[in-house]
Amino acid sequence: MKDEIETRLFRYFVALADERHFGRAAASLNVAASTLTHQIKRLESLLGARLVERRGNTRVALTEAGERFLQRARNVLREASDAAAVARQAARGEIGRIELGFMPIVLLGGMIDKFVRGFQQKNPGIEFVLRQMVTEQQVTAILDMNLDFGIARMPERFPAGLAGFPVARVPMVVALPNDHPMAKHKAINPAALQNEAFITYAPSIDIGYWNHMEVLGKLGGFTPRVVTRIGDFMSILSYVSAGRGIAVISQAFSRINIPNVVYREIATPAPPMLRIGLIHRKNEQSPAGLAFMKYMRPHAIK
């Protein structure tokens, strides 16, 4: 076919097929009858097929080719209308797709339920793809355009092109073996931990936890003695369960029932806090992304 058929020609033909009358069809389209006649002839020329037969001056009947073309023409118009509606919804941020990185603490702390599920209840047309990553991986993926947002430990400072704001604070607690002498206390004085062996994350995984141990050491007047650095929180709790040391972890992890591991509060008016934030691109422009940021802004904390 030499020329593409305009959607308008499908609309003209369907109107004529519905009315079976040039005058009434032209009126429904708000065009002159002569214009409609010319456009139907143009459509027949493009198709190389006769679609209508005149019955008198203005009445028409559909040929066999016209009858078969009518159903497809209706489908074209329906799909065009659906496509336009989808485009308008996407432009308004009502539909779309968001890839979101998260840390285990975000899930255990109820933030997926609070933020993602809460947003989707108001924006059911926006799909979320959730990917578990540590903070540094999220930052890299967002910069590389492989991730839209991250909910993770707030970096000390953001690289160029990224920004964020805190949305939650989670207290840190001490994880220790069930038979540890201090396990019988509800809360532990930081000074009592000065001779303990600490297990923590490897610096390349999440340096934030080392910062929390430093804060704990300052509160107790000692420098924490780290005996093991490891890659994930389940391994850290496994080492605690095995009696290899104690750990400073997020209170959210205390929901996990690990044999021979108990969690105790830190006895201080201002215990170390883990700040969780939404990480995003400074120039975020997607309607779905902007809608998510708008939803998250009221959740920001100081």
Secondary structure, 3 states (H helix, E strand, C coil): CCCCCCHHHHHHHHHHHHHCEHHHHHHHHCCCHHHHHHHHHHHHHHHCCCCEEEECCCEEEECHHHHHHHHHHHHHHHHHHHHHHHHHHHHCCCEEEEEEEECHHHHHCCHHHHHHHHHHHHCCEEEEEEEECCHHHHHHHHHCCCCCEEEEECCCCCCCCEEEEEEEEEEEEEEEECCCHHHHCCEECHHHHCCCEEEEECCCCCCHHHHHHHHHHHHHCCCCEEEEEECCHHHHHHHHHCCCCEEEEEHHHHHCCCCCEEEEEECCCCCCEEEEEEEEECCCCCHHHHHHHHHHHHHCCC
